[in-house]
Amino acid sequence: MKKVVLSLLGLFLIGVAIFYVFDSENKSVSADRGRKFYEEAGMIIWDIKTKEKVVALTFDDGPHKKYTTEVLDLLKQYDAKGTFFLVGEQAEKNPEVVLRMYEEGHDLANHTYTHPYSRNVSKIMKEIKQTNDTIYSITGFTPTLFRPVEGQYTDAMIEEIVKDGFQVVMWSWHQDTQDWKNPGVNKIVNTVLKGTKEGDVILFHDGGGNRSQTVKALEKILPELQKQGYKFVTINDLIKLKMQADEKKSQETNSE
């Protein structure tokens, strides 16, 4: 009987551990400390609380010669800025696209060099450095934003990345378009428009496969959100807004 109880207890503890490691909303492996800890520590940003009608459009896995260029054309048409989480080996193949992003005022960010499905800290840090070196060689700019592949991270990984001077960026849980699955243009559009609110970080992909659905979805999303009064800003813009709001709140608290 005692062995049965101990076995059941062991299974329960394993279940609890799995529950805490797997974030069912975000569909990704998370570190044990959780979102609340990392947001309060300023180490990871998912989105921000603001009353200003701003959203951040973010793009992973590029650049791609065709699809990223089409995305840039659309952003230019609607006076929108985006944040591109670049895969280093793709940046090397498409330096002219990377340079255009930079010259047109978009945020260039790091998304590893080969897009590995790994949480090995040493490997990830080497990939981050290689990608930053690649982007710097093209633009003279060194990114300070990083997004882990598929949003997978560990405490050790986050600590090392932040220690190296990076801000880790995720996305709003309700704004994962899952466009990489090619779910259909309307599904991508509906995912974004039905839940958009101030301070959202929206996840798209401009590389890693056929992204024609993403481009067509943006053709509908950009004018509609603009019509609703939204401005499309970079992640660094969102961070500045958050810092300003925090500073104002601190001043108000101190004056009471």
N, C-alpha and C positions, 0 to 999 in steps of 0.2 A: 504493500500500500504506500509505504514511504517513497519507494522508487517511482511509483506512478505519479505521486504528487510532485516530486522533484522534476520529473520529465515534463509534466504539464506546465510547471513554473518556468522551466527552461524555454519551452515553446512560446509561452506568453511573453517572456523578455525578448526573444528574437522578433516576435511580432511587433512589439513596441518599438524596437530599434528600427525595423523596416519602415514602420509608419513615420517615424521622425526623419528618416533619410529620404524617403520618397514623397515629394510634394505633388499631390494628385492634381492640384489646380494647374501648376506650372509644367506638368509632365516632364520633370527633370530631377536629377539627383541633386539634393541640396546639402549644405553643411549643417551640422547639428545645431549651431548657434541660431539659425533661423533669420528670417527677414527683419524682424523687429530689432534684433541686436545690430545687424549690419547697417540698417538705415540710420539708427540712432548714432552709430559710430561714424557715419559718413563714408563707409567703405564701399557700399554698393548702392546704386540708385535704380529703382524700378520705375518710378514716376514721381511727380511732386504735387503738393497741394498748393493750388493758386487760384485766384479769382480771375486772372487774366486768361483770355481765350487764346491759348497757345497749345500746340501739340508738336511733338518731335517725331518726324518720320525717320526710321532707321532701316538700313539695308545691310544684309549679311551676305557673305560668300563671294562677293565680286572682287575686283571689277570684271565685267564681261564686255567684250568689244561692242556687241550689238545691244544687249538689254540695258546695260548701265548707261550707254549713250542715249537710249530712248528715254530712260528715267530722267537723266539730266536735262534733256530737251523739255520734258514736261515740267520739271521743277522750275526751269527758267521761265517758261510760259506763265506760270502762276506766281512768280516772284517768291518761290518757296526755297527754304534751305533744308538740307537733309544731313544725316550722319551716316557715313559709310564705314562699316566694319570690314576692313579689307583682309583678304587672305593673301599673304605675302607672295606666294608663287604665282598667283593670278595678277597681282600688281606688277610683277616683273614682266609678265607677258603683255601687259596693256599699260605701259607707262604714260602714253598720251592721254588715256582716260583718267588716270590718277591725277595728272597735272591739270587737266580741265576741272576736275572736282575742286582741287585746291584753289585754282585761280578764280573760280566762280563762288567761292566763299562757303563751301560745305565743310563740315567736320570730317577729318580723316581719322579713323580709329583702327585699332588692332584686333584681329580675329584669328591669330596664329598664322603660321607659315604654310602648313600643309593641311589644316583643318583636321587634326587627329582626334579620335575619340579616346582621349587619354586624360587621366587626372594625375599623372606622374609630374610632380612639381618641377623637377630638373628639366624634363623634356619640354614642358610648357614654357618655362622661362627662356630656354634657348630659342624656341619658336617665336616668342614675343620679340626677343632681341633681333632676330633675323628679319622679321617683318618690319620693325621700326627702322632698321638699317636700310631696308629696301625702299621704304617710303621716303626716308630722308634723302637717299641718293637721287630720287626723282624730283622732289619738291623743295628740299632744304628744310622741311618741317618734321618735327618729331612728335608723334601722337602720344597723348597721355590717357586716352580712353581705351578700355579693353572689354571685350565681351567674350566669355568662355564659350566654347563650342557646345551647341545645344543647351546652353545654360547650365552645364554641369560643372560643379566646383566642390572643393573641400575647404575646411578651415585652413589647412596648411597652405593650400594654393592661394587663397585670398590674402592671407597674411604676407606671403612672399611677393605677390603682385603689387599690393598696396605699398609695401616697404620699398619697392622699386619705383614708386612715384606715380602709380596708375590709379585712376578712378575706374572701378568695375561698373559696367552698365548692363542691366537686364532689360526688361520691358514690362509694360502693364499686363497683368495676367489676362485681362479681358480683351487685349489687343494683339493677340498672337493670331495672325491671319492664316497661318499654316499654308501659305501660298506655295511652299515647296512641294506640297502634295498635289498641286494642280487641281484644287477642288471645284473649279469653275469660277468665272469672273464674278458672277452675282454673289456667290458665297463669300468671296474675299471682300467685296464691297459692303455687304450686309454686316459682316463681322466688325468692320471698322465703324460704319455709320450708326449702327444701333446702340453702340456703347460709348461713343466719343465724349470725353469730358475734359475740362481744363487740366493741363499738366500731364496728359497721357503720353506714353512712349509707345509708338506703334511699330510692330515688327514685320518687315517685308524681307524678301530675298531678291537680289539683282544678279546673282550668279549661282553656280552649282547645278544648273540644268536649264530646261526651257522655261523662261520667265515671261513669256508673252501674255499669260493671264494676269500677271502682276502689273505689267505695263497697261493693259486694257482696263484693269480695275482702277489704277491711278487716274486714268482719263475721266473716270466718273467721280472718284473720291475727292480729288483736288478741287474741282469747281464747286462741289456740294458743300464741303467744309468751309471753303472761302465764302460762299454765300451765307453760311451760318455765322460768319464773323470771325472764324479762326485764322490765326497766323501760324505759319509753319516755320519752326525755329530749330536750331541745333541743340544737341545735348548740352553743350557748354553754355548755351543761352539759358536753358532750364536750370542748370546748376547756379548760374549767376542770380536768377530770379529767387531761387531757394535761399541763397546766402543773404540777399537783400531782405527777404521776408524774415529770416532768422535774426538778422541784426536789428530790424525794426522791433521785433517782438522782445528782444533782449533790452533794448533801450526803453521800451514802454514798461517793462517789468522793473527795471532799475529806478525809473522815475516815480514809481508808486510809493 
